[in-house]
Amino acid sequence: MLSQFLLMQLSVKNVNAMKIFKIYCITMVIVLCAGGYLACAAALDAVKAPFLSGDYKTAIKEGEDIMATPDQPENARELYYMLGLSYLKDGNYLRSSDIFEILLKEYPGEPYHKEALLGLGDAYFLNGENEKARVWYEALLAYDPQSKLALIAKERLGRISVDEGNTAQAKEFLKDLPVNLVDSDLGTQTVGVYSVQVGSFSREANAKRLMNKLISQKYDAFLTSNESEKEKTYRVKVGHCQERNQAEEIRKKLTEDGYPTRIVP
């Protein structure tokens, strides 16, 4: 009897011990998951906070430091996207395109696939490489032609067509867009297409020299090119403004700094 009683007590203790152990395990999983989530959130905030305040260099430093760690965070997709945007805003279009390509290669599919395609197009577009930009904008249209980002890609393709002097093609890209996205040269109000042209050159080296000078003075400068039967022209422009009055402000400042200017779509 005594032996049976002792066995029963040991069994009860074992059951209780197992229950306690299970509770401990569950608690640790919750703590570890919460800790991981908080760490991921903190990593993302370290990039987002300076980005939203316009401090792109700090966002870049934080993002690069995080991505250099051996273990990538769970929200690496969004971190890569924020890092690509930070480089884009900071004017480092080459590195921006690198980051967006890494995002597409290492993390294919959604989320941020469409955003990366648009980001790649914009990186080349802002750098004046219209043909490369066209490839990625068209890739976005092929991937999801009904998305809101596809509308932006069409608007960009319309602008490239205008730069190339192909008005008919521009109209084709822009015909189905909302009124607030259609190019002003084609008869309607424009959002996001006003720039200030500062120079036009037959030699790309001269155009790049002026562009780099403007960038060093904190202007959002970029190149576009237009090829006719006689020659290829390189144009230096500043700004991608949503409204004409915003471009007017940039034009005024450029004029005060001694640059010849005119507002263009």
ZIHU-V273642 format. One record per pair of residues at least 12 apart in sequence whose ideal C-beta (glycine too) atoms are under 10 Angstrom apart, sorted by the first residue. I is the first residue (numbers start at 1). J is the second residue. D is the distance in Angstrom with one decimal. If there is no record, write none. Layout:
i = {I/I}
j = {J/J}
d = {D/D}
//
This chain:
i = {36/36/37/37/39/39/40/40/40/40/40/40/40/41/41/41/42/42/43/43/43/43/43/43/43/43/43/43/43/43/44/44/44/44/44/44/44/44/44/44/45/46/46/46/46/46/46/46/46/46/47/47/47/47/47/47/47/47/47/47/47/47/47/47/47/47/47/48/48/48/48/48/48/49/50/50/50/50/51/51/51/51/51/51/52/54/55/55/56/56/56/56/56/56/56/56/57/57/57/57/58/59/59/59/59/59/59/59/60/60/60/60/60/60/60/60/60/60/61/62/62/62/62/63/63/63/63/63/63/63/63/63/63/64/64/64/64/64/66/66/66/67/67/67/67/67/72/72/76/76/76/76/77/77/77/77/77/77/77/77/77/77/78/78/78/78/78/79/79/80/80/80/80/80/80/80/80/80/80/81/81/81/81/81/81/81/81/81/82/82/83/83/83/83/83/83/84/84/84/84/84/84/84/84/84/84/84/84/84/84/84/85/85/85/85/85/86/87/87/87/87/88/88/88/88/88/88/89/91/91/91/91/91/91/91/91/91/92/92/93/93/93/93/93/93/93/93/93/94/94/94/95/96/96/96/96/96/96/96/97/97/97/97/97/97/97/97/97/97/97/98/98/99/99/99/99/100/100/100/100/100/100/100/100/100/100/100/101/101/101/101/101/102/103/103/103/103/103/104/104/104/104/104/104/110/113/113/113/114/114/114/114/114/114/114/114/114/114/115/115/116/116/117/117/117/117/117/117/117/117/117/117/117/117/117/118/118/118/118/118/118/118/118/118/118/119/119/119/120/120/120/120/120/120/120/121/121/121/121/121/121/121/121/121/121/121/121/121/121/122/122/122/122/122/122/123/124/124/125/125/125/125/125/125/125/125/125/126/126/126/126/126/126/126/127/127/127/128/128/128/128/128/128/128/128/128/128/128/128/128/128/129/129/129/129/130/130/130/130/130/130/130/130/130/130/130/131/131/131/133/133/133/133/133/134/134/134/134/134/134/136/136/137/137/137/137/137/137/137/137/137/137/138/138/138/139/140/140/140/140/140/141/141/141/141/151/151/151/151/152/152/152/153/154/154/154/154/154/154/154/154/155/155/155/155/155/155/155/155/155/155/155/155/156/156/156/156/157/157/157/157/157/158/158/158/158/158/158/158/158/158/158/158/158/158/158/158/159/159/159/159/159/159/159/159/159/159/159/160/160/160/161/161/161/162/162/162/162/162/162/162/162/162/162/163/163/163/163/163/163/163/163/163/164/164/164/164/164/165/165/165/165/166/167/167/167/170/170/170/170/170/171/171/171/171/174/174/174/174/178/179/180/180/181/183/184/184/184/184/185/185/186/189/189/190/190/190/190/190/191/191/191/192/192/192/192/193/193/193/193/193/193/193/194/194/194/194/194/194/194/194/194/194/194/194/194/194/194/194/195/195/195/195/195/195/195/195/195/195/195/195/195/195/195/195/195/195/196/196/196/196/196/196/196/196/196/196/196/196/196/196/196/196/196/196/196/196/196/196/196/197/197/197/197/197/197/197/197/197/197/197/197/197/198/198/198/198/198/198/198/198/198/198/198/198/198/198/198/198/198/198/199/199/199/199/199/199/199/199/199/199/199/200/200/200/200/200/200/200/200/200/201/201/201/201/201/201/201/202/202/202/202/202/203/203/203/204/204/204/204/204/205/206/206/207/207/207/207/207/207/207/208/208/208/208/209/210/210/210/210/211/211/211/211/211/211/212/213/213/214/214/214/214/214/214/215/217/217/217/217/217/219/219/219/219/219/219/219/219/219/220/220/220/220/220/220/221/221/221/221/221/222/222/222/222/222/222/223/223/223/224/224/224/235/236/237/237/237/237/238/238/238/238/238/238/239/239/239/241/244/244/247/247/247/247/247/248/248/250/251}
j = {73/74/74/75/73/74/66/73/74/75/76/78/79/73/74/75/66/73/62/63/65/66/67/69/73/74/75/76/78/79/62/63/66/73/74/75/76/78/79/82/62/58/59/61/62/63/65/66/79/82/59/60/61/62/63/64/65/66/67/78/79/80/81/82/83/85/86/62/63/78/79/82/86/62/62/63/82/86/63/82/83/85/86/89/82/89/86/90/85/86/87/88/89/90/91/92/86/89/90/92/86/82/83/85/86/87/89/90/82/83/86/87/89/90/92/95/96/99/86/79/82/83/86/79/80/81/82/83/84/85/86/87/99/83/86/87/95/99/79/80/83/79/80/83/99/102/106/107/102/103/106/107/103/106/107/109/110/111/112/113/115/116/103/107/111/112/115/99/103/99/100/102/103/104/106/107/112/116/119/99/100/103/107/111/112/115/116/119/99/112/95/96/99/100/102/103/96/97/98/99/100/101/102/103/112/115/116/119/120/122/123/99/100/115/119/122/99/99/100/119/123/100/119/120/122/123/126/220/126/127/215/216/218/219/220/221/222/123/127/122/123/124/125/126/127/128/129/222/123/124/127/123/119/120/122/123/124/126/127/119/120/121/122/123/124/127/129/132/133/136/120/123/116/119/120/123/112/115/116/117/118/119/120/121/122/123/136/116/119/120/123/136/116/115/116/117/119/120/116/117/119/120/136/139/144/140/143/144/139/140/143/144/147/148/149/150/152/153/140/149/136/140/135/136/137/138/139/140/141/142/143/144/149/150/153/136/137/139/140/147/149/150/152/153/156/136/140/149/132/133/135/136/137/139/140/133/134/135/136/137/138/139/140/149/152/153/156/157/160/136/137/152/153/156/240/136/136/137/137/156/157/159/160/163/222/224/240/220/221/222/223/224/237/240/211/222/223/163/204/207/208/211/221/222/223/224/225/234/235/236/237/222/223/224/225/156/157/159/160/161/163/164/223/224/225/226/160/164/225/153/156/157/159/160/153/156/157/160/161/164/153/156/149/150/152/153/154/155/156/157/160/173/153/154/157/153/152/153/154/156/157/153/154/157/173/176/177/178/181/177/181/192/173/172/173/174/175/176/177/181/182/173/174/177/178/180/181/182/183/190/191/192/193/173/192/193/240/169/170/172/173/174/170/171/172/173/174/175/177/181/182/183/185/186/190/193/265/173/174/183/185/190/192/193/195/224/240/265/173/224/225/173/174/183/174/183/184/185/186/193/224/226/264/265/224/225/226/227/233/235/237/264/265/224/225/226/227/228/226/227/228/233/226/183/185/186/182/183/185/186/265/183/185/186/187/186/188/190/193/191/191/192/242/193/265/244/263/264/265/264/265/265/243/244/241/242/243/244/265/241/242/243/240/241/242/243/240/241/242/244/247/264/265/237/239/240/241/242/243/244/245/246/247/248/250/251/263/264/265/220/221/222/224/235/236/237/238/239/240/241/247/250/251/262/263/264/265/219/220/221/236/237/238/239/241/246/247/248/249/250/251/252/253/254/255/259/261/262/263/264/224/235/236/237/238/251/254/259/260/261/262/263/264/210/211/213/214/219/221/235/236/237/238/250/251/254/257/259/260/261/262/211/214/221/223/234/235/236/237/259/260/261/224/226/233/234/235/236/237/260/262/223/225/232/233/234/235/236/230/231/232/233/234/232/233/234/223/225/232/233/234/234/234/236/223/224/225/233/234/235/236/221/223/234/236/236/223/234/236/259/223/234/235/236/237/238/236/236/259/236/237/238/254/257/259/238/238/253/254/257/259/236/237/238/239/250/253/254/257/259/237/238/239/240/241/250/236/237/238/239/254/235/236/237/238/239/240/235/236/237/236/237/264/264/259/261/262/263/264/250/251/253/254/259/261/251/254/263/263/263/265/261/262/263/264/265/261/263/263/263}
d = {8.5/7.1/8.0/9.4/7.2/9.1/9.8/4.7/5.1/4.9/9.0/9.4/8.9/9.4/9.9/7.8/9.9/9.5/8.2/8.9/9.4/5.1/9.7/9.1/5.1/9.5/7.3/9.2/9.8/6.7/9.7/9.5/8.7/7.8/9.9/5.5/9.8/6.2/6.1/7.4/9.3/8.9/8.4/9.5/4.4/8.0/8.5/7.1/9.3/10.0/5.0/8.4/9.3/5.0/4.6/9.6/9.6/7.2/9.8/8.8/6.1/10.0/9.8/4.8/6.6/9.5/7.2/9.3/9.7/8.8/9.2/6.2/9.8/8.7/6.8/9.5/10.0/8.2/8.8/5.9/9.1/6.9/5.5/7.6/9.8/8.0/9.2/9.8/8.5/4.7/7.7/8.7/4.7/4.1/8.7/9.0/8.2/10.0/6.3/9.8/8.8/6.9/7.4/8.5/4.1/9.1/8.5/8.5/9.7/6.7/4.8/6.2/9.4/6.4/8.0/8.4/9.9/9.6/9.4/9.3/9.4/8.8/9.0/6.0/8.1/9.9/6.4/3.7/9.0/9.8/6.4/8.9/8.6/7.1/9.6/9.7/9.6/9.5/6.1/9.9/8.6/6.8/7.3/7.0/8.9/8.8/8.7/9.5/10.0/8.8/8.0/6.9/6.7/8.8/4.8/9.6/9.0/6.2/5.0/9.1/9.6/9.0/9.6/9.9/7.6/6.7/9.7/9.9/9.4/5.9/7.9/6.3/4.3/9.5/7.8/7.1/7.6/8.0/10.0/8.3/7.9/6.2/9.4/8.6/4.7/5.8/6.7/7.4/9.5/9.7/9.0/8.6/5.3/9.3/9.3/8.8/5.2/8.2/8.4/3.9/4.6/9.1/8.5/6.6/9.3/8.7/7.1/5.2/8.5/9.7/7.9/8.8/9.1/8.7/6.7/9.4/8.8/6.1/9.0/9.4/8.0/8.6/6.4/9.9/6.3/5.9/7.2/9.1/8.0/9.3/5.7/10.0/9.2/9.5/7.2/8.3/8.9/9.0/9.8/8.5/4.5/7.2/8.9/5.5/4.1/9.1/8.5/8.3/7.7/9.7/7.4/8.8/6.9/8.3/8.2/4.4/9.5/8.6/9.1/8.1/5.6/9.5/9.3/4.1/6.5/8.2/9.3/8.5/10.0/8.9/9.8/8.9/8.7/8.2/9.4/9.0/9.3/8.5/4.6/7.9/8.8/4.4/4.5/9.2/9.0/6.7/8.6/8.0/9.6/6.7/9.5/9.7/9.0/8.5/4.5/9.8/8.2/9.2/5.0/7.3/9.5/7.6/9.7/9.5/9.5/9.1/7.1/8.6/9.9/6.1/6.5/5.8/5.7/9.0/4.8/7.8/9.9/9.1/9.4/6.8/9.0/9.3/9.9/5.5/7.9/9.5/5.4/4.1/9.2/9.4/6.4/9.0/7.7/9.5/7.9/7.6/7.5/9.7/5.7/9.5/5.0/8.8/6.3/6.2/8.3/8.5/9.9/9.8/8.5/8.2/8.6/4.2/8.9/8.3/8.8/4.8/7.8/7.9/3.8/4.3/8.7/8.1/6.8/9.8/9.0/6.4/6.3/8.8/9.7/8.5/8.8/8.8/9.5/7.3/9.1/8.5/6.8/9.2/7.9/5.9/9.6/8.0/7.2/9.8/7.8/8.7/9.1/8.0/9.3/4.8/9.0/10.0/9.9/7.7/9.3/6.4/7.0/9.3/8.9/8.1/8.5/7.7/9.6/5.4/2.7/5.5/6.5/7.5/8.4/8.7/8.7/9.7/8.2/9.6/8.8/9.5/9.5/9.0/4.7/9.3/6.4/7.2/9.1/6.5/6.5/9.3/8.6/9.7/9.0/9.6/6.9/8.5/9.6/6.6/9.6/8.6/6.4/5.9/9.2/9.8/8.2/9.5/9.8/8.9/8.6/4.1/7.8/9.3/5.4/5.2/8.0/9.4/7.7/9.9/7.3/8.8/8.5/4.6/9.3/9.5/9.8/5.6/7.0/8.0/9.5/8.6/5.8/7.2/6.2/9.3/7.6/8.1/9.0/9.4/4.9/6.8/9.3/7.6/6.0/7.9/9.9/7.6/6.9/6.2/9.6/10.0/4.8/7.8/7.7/8.9/8.5/6.9/7.1/8.7/9.1/9.1/9.9/8.3/8.2/9.2/4.7/8.7/4.6/8.0/8.4/4.0/4.3/9.3/7.8/8.6/7.8/5.5/9.6/8.0/9.9/8.2/9.4/8.8/9.1/6.6/9.7/9.4/9.0/5.8/9.2/8.6/9.3/7.1/8.7/8.1/9.9/6.3/8.7/9.0/9.2/6.0/9.8/6.0/8.2/8.5/9.4/9.3/8.9/6.1/4.5/7.2/5.7/10.0/9.8/7.6/9.3/9.1/9.1/8.8/8.1/5.8/7.1/9.5/5.8/8.4/7.0/9.9/9.7/9.4/7.6/7.4/9.7/6.4/7.8/6.5/9.6/8.8/9.9/5.8/9.4/6.1/8.7/9.7/9.9/8.8/9.0/8.8/9.1/8.3/5.3/7.7/9.8/9.6/5.2/8.6/4.8/8.6/9.0/9.0/9.2/8.5/8.5/7.8/6.3/9.1/5.0/7.3/6.2/7.4/5.1/9.1/7.5/7.9/8.6/9.7/9.5/9.1/5.1/9.8/7.1/7.7/4.1/7.7/7.1/5.3/9.0/6.9/3.9/8.8/8.8/9.7/6.1/7.7/6.6/8.9/9.6/8.1/8.6/9.2/9.9/4.1/6.3/5.1/6.3/7.0/6.6/8.3/9.7/9.9/7.4/5.7/7.6/9.0/9.9/9.5/9.6/6.5/4.7/5.7/8.4/10.0/5.6/8.7/9.5/5.0/4.7/9.5/9.2/6.0/9.3/8.6/5.2/7.2/5.7/7.4/8.9/5.7/7.1/5.1/8.1/9.4/9.9/9.9/8.8/7.0/5.3/7.6/4.8/6.7/8.7/9.7/6.7/8.4/7.4/8.5/4.9/6.8/6.0/9.9/9.3/6.3/9.8/5.0/6.9/6.0/8.8/8.8/9.3/9.9/10.0/8.6/7.1/4.4/8.9/7.9/7.3/9.4/9.8/8.8/5.7/7.2/5.0/7.5/9.8/9.8/9.9/9.3/9.9/9.9/7.1/4.8/7.7/7.4/9.9/5.7/7.4/6.3/7.4/9.6/9.9/7.3/7.7/7.8/8.2/9.9/5.0/9.0/7.7/9.1/5.6/9.3/8.5/8.8/3.6/7.2/5.3/9.9/6.8/7.9/8.5/9.3/9.2/9.4/4.8/8.8/5.6/9.0/9.9/5.1/8.8/9.1/9.9/9.3/9.8/7.0/9.4/6.2/8.3/9.2/8.0/9.5/9.9/9.9/9.5/7.2/9.8/9.8/9.9/4.9/7.8/7.8/8.5/7.4/8.8/9.2/9.1/5.9/5.4/7.0/9.5/8.4/6.3/7.0/5.0/8.5/9.9/9.4/7.8/5.9/7.8/9.0/8.3/6.9/6.2/7.6/8.5/6.3/9.2/8.1/9.3/10.0/10.0/9.8/6.8/5.8/8.6/9.2/6.5/8.7/8.4/8.8/9.3/9.4/8.8/6.8/9.6/9.5/10.0/4.9/8.7/9.7/10.0/7.0/8.7/5.9}
//
